[in-house]
Each structure stands twice: as C-alpha cells, then as structure tokens.
Amino acid sequence: MRLKDKVAIVTGGGSGFGEGIAKRFADEGARLVIADIQAQGGMRVCAEIDKKHRAATACFHQTDVASDASVAGLIAAALDYHGRIDIMINNAGITHLNRPMTEVGEAEFDRIFAVNVKSIYLSAIHVLPVFRRQGGGGVIINTASTAGLRPRPGLAWYNGSKGAAISLTKAMAIELAPENIRVNAICPVAGETPLLGQFMGGDTPELREKFRASVPIGRLSTPTDIANAALYLASDEGSFLTGVALEVDGGRCI
C-alpha cells in the first residue's frame, strides 16, 4: 500500500484522467475527495471506489476550481470528512475546439485560463496553510500537457495555459522545497478523456489515426498511464522529485 492512510483531493475526478488517478490511489490505500463541477460523474466514481473497497473511502464535493469560494469549500469539506490533506491533484481542465486562434472568443479564453491556470493559484492559497499546520510537508501534482512543451496547431490558447501550468509548477517547487512540499506536473499526450474530440476538432477514425501517428509508441494515453505516473510522484518513491514536468507521452515530445 504505497499511499496507506494518505488523503488526496483529485479535481476533475469524475471522469478521464482524474477518475483513473482516484481509483488507482484508492487501490494503494489512499482516502479520496473527488472534486468535479459535474455531480453525476463525481458521485459515480465515489460510489464505485467505496463499493470496491467496502468502506467509506471516498467522498464527493461539487467544485468549480476557478472560484475562490468553491475551492475554499472543497478544502473545508476534505478536512471535515477526512481530518487532513496530504496530496492535492490539480487535474481539472478544459480546452477550446481545435480551430484558428483568432476564432476563439474572449469569454472562452478567460474560462480556459481560469480553469487551467487560476485553479492552481486558488488551490495553493487554500491548501498550503493546511500543509503547514499539519507539518511534514505535502504533495501537489498539476496535470499539464505535452501541449505546453510541444504545441499542436489549432490549440494556441490551450497550449499557452498548459505552458503556464508547467512554469507555475517549477516556480512553486523551488519556493516550497525548504518546507518539504513537493510540486510536480504530469504532461500527458492526448488520451481517452471527454476532451479528446475537442483536441482533434472532431472524433473520426481518420482524426484518431492522425493523432496516433504523432506518438512514436503508436497509441494515445490512457487514464491508467496517467494514474501510474501520479502514483509514483505522490508516493515516497518520488520523495526526491520536485519541479518535474513528467512527459507521459509515448515519445511525443522527443
């Protein structure tokens, strides 16, 4: 049990990579708070985790990660339910439909940066005081993207938001290292999540083959791929890693 009795918050935990991370962490002994703006998915994931482990291992809290009040409520709910927080996974994210940069409206741009970038700021504001009160450090993992390292055309503003997430990860890591608070990022290549169709500009066999062909290993990422990377970074095995932007991409960024 690599995360026995650790408490982890997973934003965007009701589907895709977040669901994979939550379930993998539960298998390794963690207690979970599933945060998602969509209640149906988040409650389903909690129920599936609790059923598998025959215990109240997970709770759900509906959260808009771009809202200060909502994130504050999430942290308070996690403490009420589990009594502590050890791991913060900033996984929730959105994108715009793959299209020319000048066709993305201002409101859509603002929402992308609020969810993908401001959320990291808000989580830090509210979870760092908890880590400090508890003593013993803590772990923050930000789900970034290969888009922040090797951008694809048609996703300019999403690419920029993930580049910001990577830069923030490194800046946070160097500032928080003396407190044994580790901050890392995971950079997945496109994978089987609800956002895949938007990344590709549609969802057809031809578009999927085009995206697969850009990955040297020859497939897209899966929630299990990302969950295994997150587990390593969150566990004691990754205790000397901070400021890392880990490419989980089948060679896409080479």
Secondary structure, 3 states (H helix, E strand, C coil): CCCCCCEEEEECCCCHHHHHHHHHHHHCCCEEEEEECCHHHHHHHHHHHHHHHCCCCEEEEECCCCCHHHHHHHHHHHHHHHCCCCEEEECCCCCCCCCCHHHCCHHHHHHHHHHHHHHHHHHHHHHHHHHHHHCCCEEEEEECCHHHCCCCCCCHHHHHHHHHHHHHHHHHHHHHHHHCEEEEEEEECCECCCCHHHHHCCCCHHHHHHHHHCCCCCCCECHHHHHHHHHHHHCHHHCCCCCCEEEECCCCCC
